[in-house]
Amino acid sequence: MLEINRRLHIPEEEIEYHPIRASGPGGQNVNKVATAIQLRFDIHASSLPEEARQRLLHYRDHRITRDGTIVIKAQNYRSQEQNRADARERLGELLRAALHTDKPRRPSRPSRASQKRRKEAKQQHKQKKAMRRRPE
């Protein structure tokens, strides 16, 4: 079970793991062993709440396909298990980022003291500029 936050969990059955061959250096071993992992998560078939699904589908990320599948390729490690754990962690990070909502901003007013300080600073600046002018 992948925990996204205290309320949201994704069962392992909804996540597909496919071993694939990793790219990059590695000698003969890279041609023989499929250590990289491709993780696939279908947003439409998930047990996430409808609101969370809609947020995910509208989230702008290159790992989310047009048909609503999240595809993550993990090949940072030489072992398949480490890559599998890395892919799970990256899926969790993507879901947390997509489902995060900012707290609504409450407009505030400047305090009377800050308004007074601002006016005084402007007056000082005005006097400094006036002193640089040519006398009339």
Backbone torsions as a table, in degrees:
resi	resn	phi	psi	omega
1	MET	NA	126.0	180.0
2	LEU	-95.5	121.5	-178.6
3	GLU	-93.7	122.2	178.0
4	ILE	-91.5	-50.3	171.5
5	ASN	-148.1	-169.7	-175.5
6	ARG	-62.5	-29.0	-176.0
7	ARG	-99.7	-24.9	-174.9
8	LEU	-108.6	129.6	176.7
9	HIS	-134.7	146.1	176.5
10	ILE	-114.9	123.3	177.0
11	PRO	-66.6	148.5	-179.3
12	GLU	-60.7	-28.5	-177.3
13	GLU	-64.4	-22.7	-178.2
14	GLU	-84.6	-9.1	-178.9
15	ILE	-105.7	127.1	177.7
16	GLU	-102.8	134.8	176.2
17	TYR	-116.2	129.7	176.5
18	HIS	-125.0	119.9	175.9
19	PRO	-73.6	133.5	178.3
20	ILE	-133.8	166.0	179.1
21	ARG	-78.5	134.7	-179.2
22	ALA	-80.7	152.0	175.6
23	SER	-94.4	170.4	176.4
24	GLY	97.3	-174.3	-176.1
25	PRO	-70.1	156.5	178.8
26	GLY	164.7	0.2	177.1
27	GLY	68.9	-147.4	-177.3
28	GLN	-68.0	-29.7	-176.2
29	ASN	-60.2	-34.5	-176.6
30	VAL	-67.2	-26.0	179.6
31	ASN	-85.0	-16.8	-175.0
32	LYS	-100.6	-32.7	-169.2
33	VAL	-115.7	134.9	177.8
34	ALA	-94.5	87.3	-176.5
35	THR	-93.7	-22.7	179.8
36	ALA	-74.3	154.3	-179.1
37	ILE	-123.8	133.1	171.5
38	GLN	-108.5	116.6	-179.8
39	LEU	-96.8	133.6	177.6
40	ARG	-125.9	132.6	179.8
41	PHE	-134.1	115.4	-179.1
42	ASP	-84.7	115.7	-177.0
43	ILE	-67.9	-40.4	-177.0
44	HIS	-65.6	-36.1	-176.7
45	ALA	-92.3	9.3	-176.3
46	SER	-84.0	164.9	179.2
47	SER	-91.5	15.2	178.9
48	LEU	-69.5	152.2	175.1
49	PRO	-61.8	154.6	-175.8
50	GLU	-57.2	-41.5	-179.9
51	GLU	-61.8	-42.3	179.2
52	ALA	-65.9	-39.3	178.3
53	ARG	-62.0	-43.9	-179.6
54	GLN	-64.6	-40.4	178.1
55	ARG	-61.8	-41.6	179.8
56	LEU	-64.9	-42.8	-178.0
57	LEU	-65.7	-29.3	-179.8
58	HIS	-94.2	-1.8	-179.9
59	TYR	-74.1	133.7	-177.3
60	ARG	-88.0	103.0	178.1
61	ASP	-151.3	139.7	-177.0
62	HIS	-70.1	-14.4	-178.9
63	ARG	-85.2	-7.8	178.2
64	ILE	-99.9	119.4	-177.4
65	THR	-80.2	170.1	-178.9
66	ARG	-64.4	-32.4	-178.4
67	ASP	-84.7	8.4	173.3
68	GLY	85.0	35.5	177.2
69	THR	-118.1	133.6	175.1
70	ILE	-91.0	126.7	-179.9
71	VAL	-121.0	121.0	179.3
72	ILE	-125.1	128.5	178.2
73	LYS	-108.2	122.4	-179.4
74	ALA	-116.3	120.8	179.5
75	GLN	-144.8	26.5	-177.5
76	ASN	-74.6	-25.6	-174.2
77	TYR	-112.3	164.4	-179.0
78	ARG	-88.0	-10.7	178.7
79	SER	-108.4	145.0	-178.3
80	GLN	-65.0	-37.8	-178.9
81	GLU	-65.7	-40.8	178.0
82	GLN	-65.6	-39.0	178.0
83	ASN	-67.0	-36.3	177.6
84	ARG	-63.5	-45.0	178.8
85	ALA	-65.4	-38.5	178.4
86	ASP	-63.8	-42.9	179.7
87	ALA	-64.1	-42.1	178.0
88	ARG	-61.1	-44.2	-179.2
89	GLU	-63.8	-41.0	179.4
90	ARG	-68.3	-34.0	174.6
91	LEU	-64.1	-43.4	178.2
92	GLY	-60.9	-42.4	178.9
93	GLU	-63.8	-42.2	179.4
94	LEU	-62.7	-44.6	-179.5
95	LEU	-66.2	-40.1	178.1
96	ARG	-62.6	-42.9	-179.4
97	ALA	-65.8	-41.1	-177.1
98	ALA	-71.6	-32.6	-175.8
99	LEU	-93.8	-1.3	-179.9
100	HIS	-74.6	131.4	176.5
101	THR	-116.7	134.2	177.9
102	ASP	-74.5	147.4	176.8
103	LYS	-69.1	135.9	-179.5
104	PRO	-64.5	137.7	-178.0
105	ARG	-78.6	131.1	174.8
106	ARG	-97.1	122.2	-179.2
107	PRO	-63.6	139.2	179.8
108	SER	-121.7	159.8	179.2
109	ARG	-110.6	145.9	177.3
110	PRO	-66.3	144.4	-178.7
111	SER	-70.6	162.1	-179.6
112	ARG	-63.1	-39.5	180.0
113	ALA	-64.2	-40.6	-179.5
114	SER	-69.3	-34.6	176.2
115	GLN	-64.3	-40.6	179.9
116	LYS	-64.7	-44.8	178.6
117	ARG	-60.2	-40.3	-179.8
118	ARG	-64.2	-44.6	179.8
119	LYS	-64.0	-40.3	178.8
120	GLU	-64.9	-40.0	178.7
121	ALA	-64.5	-38.6	178.7
122	LYS	-66.9	-38.8	178.5
123	GLN	-63.7	-43.1	178.7
124	GLN	-61.9	-42.8	179.6
125	HIS	-63.5	-41.0	179.4
126	LYS	-62.4	-43.5	179.8
127	GLN	-66.2	-39.6	179.2
128	LYS	-61.1	-43.8	179.5
129	LYS	-67.0	-37.5	-179.7
130	ALA	-65.4	-34.7	179.3
131	MET	-66.8	-24.3	-178.4
132	ARG	-83.7	-14.1	-179.6
133	ARG	-72.8	160.9	176.6
134	ARG	-73.1	137.3	177.8
135	PRO	-65.9	147.1	-178.3
136	GLU	-91.9	NA	NA
